[in-house]
């Protein structure tokens, strides 16, 4: 039985499954944490290819079906950093999962619009895109039609891969959030004057137009 409150949309497209596995670049010695294995269709593609596979499923019936740990992924202890994180994650907790597994090699199925916001190919950064890019390199490795799921969600999805940088960029997210605290405001109106002057960045710039390098500069010159 589908449980809408858990955001369940089961992937059924074999081509997409293969692309997810390929994107994860699985090696025999890898360790993987799969978020929400559901009915186990992706699990079957991963098992046998890696040294260890940990499955975490919130739905008790599905957990039993796939022999997964029956637990909320947001309450699950973080695994060692060498684990790869893979999952068709519930849309309603995407942000929380992205935050929790910062620094890990990740391959997720997410809403396509969310993936596009993270990449910010239009040059317009956001709190979300900066929070990801400070520790990893995001990439859309495949577009996924809503018809690839049962039941189909209302929007299309994308396969999002995030490869960790190794060393996080020195960006203070408190400064970022402060700059974005008011919509369409210039940084001169949201950040202290002392920070703007010392950074050398034009005060009339909007936060969405700043580069990662400029965010690093602002973070180092905070008052």
C-alpha positions in Angstrom: 0.0 0.0 0.0 1.3 3.5 -1.0 1.6 5.8 2.0 1.4 9.4 0.7 2.5 10.9 4.0 5.9 9.3 3.5 6.2 10.8 0.1 6.4 7.3 -1.6 6.9 7.3 -5.3 8.5 4.0 -6.4 10.9 4.1 -9.3 10.1 1.6 -12.0 12.3 2.6 -15.0 15.2 0.2 -15.4 17.2 2.6 -17.5 17.1 5.2 -14.7 18.1 2.5 -12.2 21.2 1.6 -14.3 22.1 5.3 -14.6 21.9 5.8 -10.9 24.2 2.8 -10.3 26.6 4.0 -13.0 26.7 7.5 -11.5 27.6 6.1 -8.2 30.7 4.5 -9.8 30.4 1.5 -7.4 33.6 -0.5 -6.7 33.8 -4.0 -5.0 35.3 -2.4 -1.8 32.7 0.4 -1.5 30.3 0.8 1.4 26.9 2.2 0.6 24.0 3.6 2.6 20.7 3.4 0.7 18.0 5.8 1.8 14.5 4.4 1.5 15.0 1.2 -0.5 11.2 0.9 -0.9 10.4 -2.4 -2.7 14.1 -3.0 -3.3 14.3 -2.4 -7.0 17.4 -0.3 -6.7 18.8 -2.4 -3.9 19.0 -5.4 -6.2 21.2 -3.4 -8.6 23.6 -2.5 -5.8 23.8 -5.8 -3.9 26.7 -7.9 -4.9 28.6 -5.0 -6.3 29.9 -3.5 -3.0 31.5 -4.7 0.2 28.7 -3.4 2.4 25.2 -2.1 1.9 23.2 -0.5 4.7 19.5 0.1 4.0 17.3 2.4 6.0 13.6 2.4 5.5 11.0 4.3 7.5 8.0 2.2 6.4 8.0 -0.9 8.6 6.3 -3.1 5.9 8.9 -2.2 3.3 11.7 -2.5 5.8 10.7 -6.1 6.4 10.3 -6.7 2.6 13.9 -5.6 1.9 15.5 -6.6 5.2 16.3 -3.0 5.9 16.7 -1.1 9.2 13.3 0.3 10.1 14.3 3.9 11.1 13.8 7.5 10.1 16.9 8.5 8.0 17.0 11.9 9.8 17.4 10.1 13.1 19.9 7.5 11.8 23.5 7.9 13.0 25.9 9.2 10.5 28.1 6.5 8.9 31.8 6.8 8.3 32.7 9.3 5.6 33.8 6.6 3.2 30.2 5.5 2.7 28.4 6.5 -0.5 24.9 7.8 0.0 22.3 6.7 -2.6 18.6 7.1 -2.6 15.3 8.1 -4.1 14.6 10.5 -1.3 11.2 11.9 -0.3 10.8 15.4 -1.8 9.5 16.9 1.5 12.7 16.2 3.4 15.2 16.8 0.6 16.8 19.8 2.2 17.2 18.1 5.5 18.9 15.0 3.9 21.2 17.2 1.9 22.2 19.0 5.0 22.7 15.8 7.1 24.9 14.1 4.6 27.1 17.1 3.7 30.6 15.9 2.9 29.6 12.5 1.6 29.7 11.2 -2.0 25.9 11.3 -2.8 23.7 10.2 -5.7 20.1 11.3 -5.2 16.8 11.3 -7.1 15.4 14.8 -6.4 12.9 17.2 -7.9 14.4 18.6 -11.1 13.8 22.2 -10.1 15.7 21.6 -6.9 18.6 20.1 -8.8 18.6 23.1 -11.1 18.6 25.5 -8.2 21.6 23.7 -6.6 23.6 24.0 -9.8 22.5 27.6 -10.4 23.6 27.5 -14.1 21.8 30.8 -14.6 24.4 32.4 -12.3 21.9 33.1 -9.6 23.1 31.4 -6.4 20.8 30.7 -3.4 21.3 29.6 0.2 20.8 26.0 -0.9 23.3 26.1 -3.8 26.0 27.8 -1.7 25.4 25.4 1.2 26.1 22.5 -1.2 28.9 24.0 -3.2 30.9 24.9 -0.1 31.6 21.2 0.4 30.9 19.4 -2.9 30.6 19.6 -6.7 27.0 19.0 -7.8 26.1 17.6 -11.2 22.9 16.6 -12.9 23.7 13.3 -14.5 20.2 12.5 -15.8 16.7 13.8 -16.2 13.9 11.6 -15.0 10.3 11.8 -16.2 7.5 11.7 -13.6 6.2 8.7 -15.5 9.2 6.7 -14.4 7.6 6.4 -11.0 4.5 4.6 -9.6 2.5 6.4 -8.6 3.9 9.3 -10.7 4.7 12.5 -8.7 3.4 15.9 -9.9 6.9 17.0 -11.2 9.8 15.6 -13.0 13.0 14.5 -11.2 16.7 14.5 -11.8 19.7 12.3 -10.8 21.9 14.6 -8.7 25.4 13.5 -7.9 27.5 15.4 -5.4 31.2 14.7 -5.2 32.9 16.0 -2.1 35.7 18.5 -2.4 37.8 16.9 0.3 38.2 20.2 2.0 35.2 22.5 2.5 35.4 26.1 1.3 35.7 28.7 4.0 32.2 30.1 3.6 30.3 31.2 6.7 26.7 30.2 6.2 25.6 32.7 8.9 26.9 35.5 6.7 25.2 33.9 3.6 21.8 33.6 5.4 22.1 37.2 6.7 22.8 38.5 3.2 19.7 36.6 1.9 17.5 37.6 4.8 15.6 40.1 2.7 14.4 39.4 -0.8 15.9 41.4 -3.6 18.0 43.4 -1.3 21.6 44.5 -2.0 24.3 43.2 0.3 24.9 46.8 1.5 21.4 46.7 3.0 21.7 43.3 4.7 25.4 43.0 5.8 27.3 45.3 8.2 29.0 48.3 6.5 32.4 47.2 8.0 32.2 43.8 6.2 31.4 45.4 2.8 34.1 48.0 3.1 36.8 45.6 4.1 35.9 43.0 1.5 36.1 45.4 -1.4 32.9 44.0 -2.9 30.5 46.5 -4.4 27.7 47.1 -1.9 25.1 47.3 -4.6 25.5 43.7 -5.5 22.7 41.3 -4.7 23.6 38.1 -2.8 22.4 35.8 -5.7 25.0 37.4 -8.0 28.0 36.8 -5.7 30.6 34.2 -6.7 31.9 31.5 -4.3 35.2 33.4 -4.1 33.4 36.6 -3.0 31.5 34.6 -0.4 34.8 33.3 1.0 36.1 36.9 1.1 33.0 38.1 3.0 33.3 35.2 5.4 36.9 36.1 6.2 36.1 39.8 6.8 33.1 39.3 9.0 33.0 41.7 12.0 
